[in-house]
């Protein structure tokens, strides 16, 4: 496993200083997580911070009745800023995280967090950059919920999914989109049909094609 951790640190986190990579290689573990697995639950005390080496993780905020609202994705090269906060303050998680693709993560024990922040400049800058990126993403979510209608939110959501995955074919169901946008499958289907009529997308079986230039 040590060699595998080194591979992901070198290829996905190249800006980390050599001493930091050595420390992470020595004291962390590499975990392969299948798609569809919940890796963090609301109310759970977190023992590790995750560095995403491969795959994709979705973060959700859960309501009192168990409903889920999508917050943002974690992609290769990123980390869960919220888990860093919980680790540092030793508080329970306020979000749920679930893999949507087979994922490889470097698991950093909670005990290392303070030392990494104090000792390694590249880790400090990495954490700050993650906080800033996640905060900006939360502002986008807030703006979409408060200032935009569901049709605009859906189009923005799809554009973000296509861009982040660098593809023009997105394999996803209308129900999954509804879950992420906290609305019904019927509403999503109706709005997607309108987007198809406007020639922005093409609806396929359990997938959506983004029409280039539209």
QUIDA-V296885 format. One line per field, one symbol per residue. ss: DSSP state (2 for helix, 1 for strand, 0 for the rest). phi: phi as a letter, one per 30 degrees, with the letter a starting at -180 (. if undefined). psi: psi as a letter, one per 20 degrees, with the letter a starting at -180 (. if undefined). A space follows every 50 residues. Layout:
# QUIDA-V296885
ss: ???
phi: ???
psi: ???
This chain:
# QUIDA-V296885
ss: 02222222222200000222222222201111100001110000100111 11110111111100000111111110001022222222200100011110 00111111122222222220222222222222222222222222222002 22222222222222200011100222222220002222222222222000 11110011110000
phi: .edddedddddcbddddeddedddddccbcbcbddicdcacdidddcbcc cdcajabccbccddcjdbbdcacccejcbdddddddddchcddcbcbbdc bebcbcccdeddedddddcbdddeddddddedddddddddedddddcbdd ddddddededddddchbcbcdacddddeddchbdddddddddddddddic bbdcdhabcddeic
psi: hghgghghghhhliipqghgggghhhirqppppqqjpoipqpipppiqqp pohqappppqpprhjiqpppfrqprpirrohhhgggggilrqqjrqpppi rpqpqpooqhiigggghhhohhgghggghgggghghhhhgggggggiqrh ghggggggggggghilrjoooqrhhgggghjlrqhggggghhhghghjkh rppaokrpppopi.
